[in-house]
Amino acid sequence: MSEKVLLAHATAFNQNLSCFLYGPGEAKYEDRAVPEISDPYDVIIRINYVGVCGSDVHWWLHGSIGAHSILPGRPLVLGHEASGTIHTIGPSVSTLSPGDRVALEPGFPCRRCARCKEGRYNLCKEMTFAACPPDAHGTLCKYFKLPEDYCFKLPESVSLEEGVLVEPASVAVHMARLVDVRVGQSVVVFGSGTVGLLCGAVARAFGASKVVLVDILERKLEFARKFVGGCGTFMPDSKVSAEENAARLIQEHGLDDGADVVMEASGAEPSVQTGIHVLRVGGSYVQGGLGKNIINFPIVAMSEKELTMKGCFRYSSGDFKLALGLISEGKLSVKELITKKVEFGKAVEAWETTRKGEGIKTLIRGIRD
């Protein structure tokens, strides 16, 4: 179905055309009601761009992620990386006006539980997050509703396309803050996808003196060398042990007793193992990449080195603001990551582009009329 036909269909009904996923490999464009203001601090956003994330591809291929699955008869609208233009505001909204361009933080918590009160609202059990079944639809639609304080106004220097990248940049910022990346440190990043590249760039922006990106694909490392200025790169040898790869990485990049920080953004078991061995004693490790639920883990090395190990789940207090600040101040450039843009009616093409590993970040344009 062409975009022209889809738009005509939307005009005939409620004018909130959305892309629903019914299950693995089964997507349909259907109309639904335009969201309404239900809280005085709500805003309605006209979506301009939606980015494709690896999780979108996982939904497309499997219809589930972890314990979350699309239920029969309850299709899900995908999309959580998004930018848009304010369409309507609630009566108590004071910081945004219709026409403002915004980046969307695509989830909001209950604001009342213990985790919310301690500033870790990403761990709220009542989190409403875009494209999380069964009822929280995502941003691959014409209109989307959020609380005012989860929309971040874009300065003139930041385009709507770049605004989409604030979301993955916030993941990288959250990871860097979890392990307290500081001036003068050495940081090794495993995985050179979007989040890994942004981890390297954020570590550099935070003052890391040495940044090394690791991947098994030379084309990704070639891009990393251009994107993260002055970074080193490393391709592990799949035929040798994690200890041997770590020893070679340390030697080739002059890391002396090992890296200060490891940011793992691939989820691959060999990367996790190598990351533990590449750290110095007392080093810090953060896990952002998602892979198998259970892996073989070098627990003795972790204990003997007395490493600080942390998991990472999305982003939390201050991360979006800091990420947008880095982008708007020119300390973090994201536009180079955008390698393809497709029309709203070609979401499947966008997911397949990402599945095939073509380019870095594919964007889906919002409905244009």
VEXGUKE-800728 format. One record per residue (C-alpha): residue in three letters; x negated, y, z negated. Coordinates in steps of 0.001 Angstrom, whole numbers, padded with zeros to 6 digits, always signed. Each point is the difference from the previous one (the first is absolute). Layout:
! VEXGUKE-800728
alaXYZ
...
This chain:
! VEXGUKE-800728
met+000000+000000+000000
ser-001481+003348+000989
glu-000283+002959-002336
lys+002571+001876+002114
val+002576-002737-000570
leu-000845-000155-003693
leu+000482+003724-000425
ala+003308-000093+001820
his+001107-002775-002368
ala-001012+002116-003004
thr+001887+003053+001229
ala+003161-002029+000360
phe+000049-001003-003650
asn-001610+001270-003210
gln-003223+001253+001579
asn-002425-001794-002272
leu-001389-002616+002354
ser-002279-002410-001880
cys-002223-002952+000833
phe+001121-003040-002019
leu-001995-003176-000455
tyr+002265-003045-000410
gly-002799-002511-000416
pro-003272-001088+001610
gly-000155+001368+003546
glu+003590+001264-000036
ala+000415+003790+000092
lys+003114+001947+001004
tyr+000776+003703+000359
glu+003248+000824-001751
asp+001759+003122-001126
arg+000932+000730-003612
ala+001238+002917-002049
val-002161+003065-000507
pro-001090+000023-003671
glu+001777+002474-002254
ile-001252+002135-002864
ser+000864-001915-003176
asp-002352+001704-002462
pro-000498+003808-000129
tyr-003740-000524+000570
asp+000429-002168+003105
val-001161+001020+003449
ile+000846-001500+003390
ile-002945-000245+002404
arg+000150-000226+003781
ile-002738-002544+000715
asn-002588+001137+002565
tyr-002596-002787-000135
val-000351-003426-001594
gly-003343-001781-000264
val-000426-003738+000444
cys-001597-001743-002964
gly-001275-003558-000265
ser+002907-000724-002325
asp+002449+000934+002785
val-001653-002590+002211
his+000255-002578-002785
trp+003722+000714-000332
trp+000379-000279+003785
leu-001788-003352+000155
his+001230-001660-003197
gly+003050+001894-001269
ser-001539+000110-003455
ile-002898+001226-002097
gly-000853-001848-003194
ala+003173-000541-002021
his+001993+002456+002123
ser+002003-001369+002925
ile+002643+001279+002369
leu+003237-001678-001022
pro+002475-001485+002483
gly+002499+002634+001058
arg-001946+002794-001701
pro-002414+001403+002611
leu-002669+002491-000989
val-001030+003295+001579
leu-003813-000019+000135
gly-002487+002868-000328
his-001606+001794-002934
glu-002779+002164+001472
ala+001883+003064+001202
ser+000194+003727+000556
gly+003016+002103+000779
thr+001851+003288-000135
ile+002353+000997-002804
his+003575-000133+001294
thr+002179+000525-003081
ile-000743+000820-003642
gly+001882-000526-003256
pro+001247+002989-002021
ser-002844-000198-002565
val-002867-000318+002488
ser-002348+002972-000363
thr-003289-000941+001683
leu+001236-001036+003450
ser+002191+001526+002678
pro+001564-001316+003209
gly-002638+000001+002720
asp-002961-000670-002312
arg-002353-002684+001280
val-000819-002666-002591
ala-001923-003188-000653
leu+002124-002610-001752
glu-001034-001916-003083
pro+002364-002855+000815
gly+000913-001235-003458
phe+001313+001453-003233
pro+000182-001507-003509
cys+002538+000072-002817
arg-002008+002749-001801
arg+001071-001379-003415
cys-001870-003251-000685
ala-003292-000368-001877
arg-002036-000281+003198
cys+001570+003142+001428
lys-000589+001928-003210
glu-003683-000930-000056
gly-000462+001248+003559
arg-000174-003403+001719
tyr+003327+000219+001760
asn-001184-002253+002833
leu+000400-002854-002493
cys+003605+000910-000847
lys+002248-003076+000144
glu+002835+002142+001359
met-002033+001512+002846
thr+002036+000718+003117
phe-002521-000404+002816
ala+000663+000342+003728
ala+000412-003272+001885
cys+000219-002155-003117
pro+002890-002490+000083
pro+002756-000461-000602
asp+001337+003558-000102
ala-002811+002542+000410
his-000107+000769+003708
gly-003059+001556+001578
thr-000796+003029+002120
leu+000450-001395+003506
cys+003207+001967+000421
lys+001175+003481+000906
tyr+000783+001256-003523
phe-001492-001059-003333
lys+000738+001124-003567
leu-002540+000653-002776
pro-000246+002024-003210
glu-001492+003454+000549
asp-003190-000735-001955
tyr-000890-002975+002192
cys-000256+002200+003085
phe-003269+001868+000552
lys+000145+003151+002094
leu-002556+000001+002782
pro-002141+003108+000439
glu-000242+001482+003480
ser-003419-001611+000451
val+001447-003532-000294
ser+002108-001410+002845
leu+002990-002273-000421
glu-002062-002798+001559
glu-002721+000501-002607
gly+002696+000194-002673
val+000738-003691+000551
leu-003575-000841-001047
val+000444+001618-003421
glu+001593-003268-001151
pro-002925-002360+000763
ala-002426+002733-001062
ser+001760+000022-003369
val-000694-003732-000350
ala-003702+000703+000561
val+000083+002886-002483
his+001705-002230-002573
met-002644-002681+000455
ala-002827+002519-000346
arg+001531+001481-003145
leu+000536-003423-001555
val-003758-000677+000122
asp-000959+003649-000586
val-002163+000511+003080
arg-002445+002771-000869
val-002705+002173+001531
gly-003193-001893+000802
gln+001456-003493-000152
ser-000373-002810+002530
val+003273-001444+001283
val+000558-003115+002116
val+003379-000320+001750
phe+001143-003391+001275
gly+002341+000227+002996
ser+000003+002684+002693
gly+003691+000243+000728
thr+001897+003218-000708
val-000207-000227-003795
gly-003627-001168+000029
leu-001038+002860+002265
leu+001838+002448-002230
cys-001633-001538-003088
gly-003391+000713+001523
ala+000962+003544+000944
val+001547+000705-003415
ala-003059-001393-001785
arg-002121+002389+002071
ala+002353+002887-000841
phe-000289-000904-003698
gly-003775+000368+000245
ala-001310-003540+000518
ser-003540+000284+001315
lys+000006-003370+001745
val+002997-001685+001637
val-000130-003360+001785
leu+002957-001458+001926
val+000228-003750+000558
asp+001940-001820+002698
ile-000245-003084+002217
leu+000772+001963+003213
glu-002683+002179+001578
arg+002539+002290+001692
lys+001428+000897-003396
leu-003446+000708-001398
glu-000790+002160+003024
phe+003097+002088-000710
ala-000884+000138-003706
arg-003428+001484+000765
lys+001703+002851+001861
phe+002851+000500-002454
val-001906-000092-003297
gly-002912+002320+000603
gly-003361-001452-000926
cys+001380-003325-001204
gly-001777-003305+000323
thr+001641-003119+001389
phe-000425-003715-000568
met+001251-003103+001790
pro-000079-003108-002202
asp-001140-003363+001274
ser+002816-002540-000310
lys-002525-002848-000033
val-001683+000982-003273
ser+001199+000383-003597
ala+001457+003101-001588
glu-003138+000303-002127
glu-002197-000013+003103
asn+002124+002606+001790
ala-000043+002185-003117
ala-003786-000285-000288
arg-000466+001019+003642
leu+002434+002908-000347
ile-001858+001266-003072
gln-003349-000284+001751
glu+001029+001549+003324
his+001634+003010-001624
gly-002448+000630-002823
leu+002459-000589-002815
asp-002740-000975-002459
asp+001775-001933-002781
gly+003327+000083+001838
ala+002851+002381+000777
asp+001656+002159-002625
val+003481-000541+001431
val+001760-002491+002264
met+003338+000878+001623
glu+001533-003141+001521
ala+002473+000785+002797
ser+000073-003216+002008
gly+001482-002616-002333
ala-002301-002633+001501
glu-001349-002531-002492
pro-003636+000214+001244
ser+000131+003793-000347
val+001236-000232-003572
gln-002779-002428-000851
thr-002687+002062+001727
gly+001285+003136-001706
ile-000553-001515-003438
his-003553-000992+000887
val-000899+003314+001625
leu+000802+002019-003139
arg-002636+001001-002518
val+000446-000973-003644
gly+002644+002206-001558
gly+001410+000886+003419
ser+003648+000610+000887
tyr+002270-001869+002408
val+003491+000817+001276
gln+002182-002395+002026
gly+002229+001680+002560
gly+000131-002589+002786
leu+002604-002751-000133
gly-000778-003539+001119
lys+000740-003439-001390
asn+001814-000153-003334
ile-002729-002164-001543
ile-003698+000016+000906
asn-003298-001420-001244
phe-001526+002717-002141
pro-003584+000363-001389
ile+001135+000513-003582
val-003401-000761-001556
ala-001705+002718+002033
met+002765+002426-000957
ser-000400-000774-003693
glu-003792-000024-000089
lys-000140+003343+001789
glu+002731+001401-002289
leu+001796+001476+002985
thr+003040+002230-000191
met+002645-001630+002185
lys+003233+001727+000985
gly+002947-000733+002226
cys+001656+002682+002097
phe+003707+000357+000775
arg+000938+002830+002347
tyr-000598+003409-001635
ser+001067+001974-003034
ser-000075+003380-001746
gly-001963+002598+001922
asp-001182-002252+002818
phe+002174+001449+002768
lys-000803+003567-001028
leu-003724-000726-000045
ala+000079-001857+003340
leu+001877+002831+001703
gly-002391+002511-001561
leu-003036-001834+001396
ile+001604-000078+003457
ser+001099+003638+000005
glu-003407+001189-001228
gly-001802-001885+002744
lys-001750-002363-002418
leu+001864-003004+001390
ser+000748-000203+003715
val+002717-002433+001028
lys+001011+000950+003533
glu-002720-002224+001503
leu+001805-003020-001451
ile+003067+000566+002201
thr-000614-002045+003137
lys+003493-000499+001419
lys+003480+001546-000156
val+003181-001689+001239
glu+003623+001066+000221
phe+002568-000946-002639
gly+001519-002720+002155
lys-003330-001849+000264
ala-000620-001002-003600
val-000664-003608+001008
glu-002729+001181+002371
ala-001543+001966-002851
trp+000061-002999-002355
glu-001498-002234+002674
thr-002745+002537+000719
thr-000982-000107-003646
arg+000317-003786-000179
lys-002459-000330+002867
gly-002477+002304-001732
glu+000149+002562+002795
gly-001153+003437-001131
ile+000218+001240-003574
lys+003330+001671-000783
thr+003096-000123+002189
leu+002783+002529-000564
ile+003667-000315+000913
arg+001617+003305+000928
gly+003277+000900-001624
ile+003155+000342+002085
arg-000311+002975+002330
asp+003149+001798+001154
